[in-house]
Structures are given as C-alpha cells and as structure tokens.
Amino acid sequence: MEACLQEAGDDAAFIAKALGHIARAKGMTQLSNDTGLGRESLYKALSGDGNPSFATILKVTAALGIQLHAQPMRVN
C-alpha cells in the first residue's frame, strides 16, 4: 500500500483501486462486517471508478489493519 500511495500522486482512483485489491484478498464479506458498510457499496467504492468518501477510506483502512500517516513532502 505504501508503494501505491507514493506512485499514485494525486490519483485518488488509483489508491481506491489498490485498497480494493487488498480488500478482496482479505475478503469483502468480512470487511463488510467489520466496517458496517454493504458489500456492493464496498465493491463500487473500491473499484477505481467509485468515489469513496474519506470516512469510507478510514473505515476500510482500519478494518484492514492499515495505518495512514503523513510526512512532509520533499521539495526540490
């Protein structure tokens, strides 16, 4: 996921799609149970074509055991 965040730049769909791949590998039914979000909603939001809210991203990352963090950008 870290590599995807670095590669994505400002492409939010790329990040959502990467989360979708991780989510499907872990199991969407379990993720749905853990987040309280519907499976179909999760599939759509994490497809790369969806536009998930930041709240959805936070719920999904927490349920997957992924921690987001910020650091200053390098300026050249």
C-alpha positions in Angstrom: 0.0 0.0 0.0 2.9 2.4 0.8 4.2 1.9 -2.7 0.8 2.6 -4.2 0.5 5.8 -2.1 3.8 7.0 -3.4 3.1 6.1 -7.0 -0.5 7.5 -7.1 0.4 11.1 -6.8 -2.9 12.9 -6.8 -4.8 9.9 -8.4 -7.4 9.1 -5.8 -8.9 6.3 -8.0 -5.5 4.5 -8.1 -5.5 4.5 -4.3 -9.1 3.3 -4.0 -8.4 0.5 -6.5 -5.3 -0.6 -4.6 -7.4 -0.7 -1.4 -10.0 -2.7 -3.4 -7.4 -5.3 -4.3 -6.3 -5.7 -0.7 -9.9 -5.8 0.5 -10.8 -8.6 -2.0 -7.7 -10.6 -0.9 -8.8 -10.3 2.7 -12.4 -11.0 2.0 -15.2 -8.5 1.2 -17.7 -10.2 3.4 -15.5 -9.9 6.5 -14.7 -6.3 5.5 -18.4 -5.5 5.2 -19.0 -6.9 8.7 -16.0 -5.0 10.2 -16.9 -1.7 8.6 -20.7 -1.8 8.7 -20.7 -1.0 5.0 -22.5 -3.1 2.4 -20.5 -5.4 0.2 -21.9 -3.9 -3.0 -21.1 -0.4 -1.7 -17.5 -1.5 -0.9 -17.1 -3.1 -4.4 -18.2 0.1 -6.1 -16.3 2.5 -3.8 -13.0 0.5 -4.2 -13.3 -0.3 -7.9 -11.3 2.6 -9.1 -14.4 4.0 -10.8 -16.1 4.8 -7.4 -15.6 8.0 -5.4 -15.4 6.8 -1.8 -15.7 9.4 1.0 -12.7 9.9 3.3 -14.8 8.3 6.1 -15.1 5.1 4.0 -11.4 5.1 3.3 -10.7 5.5 7.0 -13.1 2.6 7.9 -11.6 0.3 5.3 -8.0 1.0 6.2 -8.8 0.5 9.9 -10.6 -2.8 9.2 -7.7 -4.0 7.0 -5.1 -3.0 9.7 -3.6 -0.3 7.6 -2.5 2.9 9.2 -2.3 6.1 7.2 0.3 8.7 8.2 1.6 12.0 7.0 5.1 13.3 6.5 6.4 16.4 4.9 7.0 16.3 1.1 10.5 16.7 -0.2 10.8 19.9 -2.2 13.4 20.0 -4.9 
